[in-house]
Amino acid sequence: MNAWSLLAQSENILWYILPLAVGISLVYSASRYEETDSVLRRAMRLFFQITIFMFVVFSVLWVLSYRL
């Protein structure tokens, strides 16, 4: 089984990452800041940081498991 078929099988599961990252970033930012503008700006920044980090980890794991 190649890596692309594994990615296609788990594609639906990967869509749960986006709402999870939004929820985590909003709750964390709301616990740190009180103003709505600050919460939304920080939440958006944190969302992108979380998403990029998860993409990097996924990419590293995918590369490492390429020939398994």
C-alpha positions in Angstrom: 0.0 0.0 0.0 1.6 3.3 -1.0 1.5 6.5 1.0 -1.0 8.3 -1.2 -3.7 5.6 -0.7 -3.2 5.9 3.1 -3.6 9.6 2.8 -6.8 9.2 0.7 -8.2 6.7 3.3 -7.6 9.1 6.2 -8.6 12.2 4.4 -12.0 12.5 6.2 -10.3 12.2 9.5 -7.9 15.0 8.7 -10.8 17.5 8.3 -11.4 17.3 12.1 -8.1 19.0 12.7 -9.3 22.4 11.5 -12.3 22.8 13.9 -10.1 21.4 16.7 -7.4 24.0 16.0 -10.0 26.8 15.9 -11.5 25.7 19.2 -8.2 25.4 20.9 -7.0 28.7 19.7 -10.2 30.6 20.6 -10.4 29.1 24.1 -6.7 29.7 24.8 -6.9 33.3 23.5 -10.1 34.0 25.4 -8.5 32.9 28.6 -5.5 35.2 28.1 -7.1 38.4 26.8 -10.4 40.3 27.5 -10.8 42.5 24.5 -12.6 40.9 21.5 -10.1 42.3 19.0 -7.2 41.0 20.9 -8.8 37.6 21.3 -9.6 37.3 17.6 -6.2 38.5 16.4 -4.3 36.2 18.8 -6.7 33.3 18.0 -6.1 33.7 14.3 -2.3 33.8 14.8 -2.4 30.8 17.1 -4.6 28.9 14.6 -2.1 29.3 11.8 0.8 28.3 14.2 -1.0 25.1 15.2 -1.9 24.3 11.6 1.6 24.9 10.3 3.1 22.9 13.2 0.8 19.9 12.5 1.5 20.1 8.8 5.3 20.0 9.5 4.9 17.1 11.8 2.7 15.2 9.3 5.2 15.9 6.5 8.2 14.7 8.6 6.3 11.5 9.5 5.2 11.0 5.9 8.8 11.3 4.7 10.1 9.0 7.4 7.5 6.3 6.5 7.9 6.6 2.8 9.6 3.2 2.2 8.0 1.2 5.0 
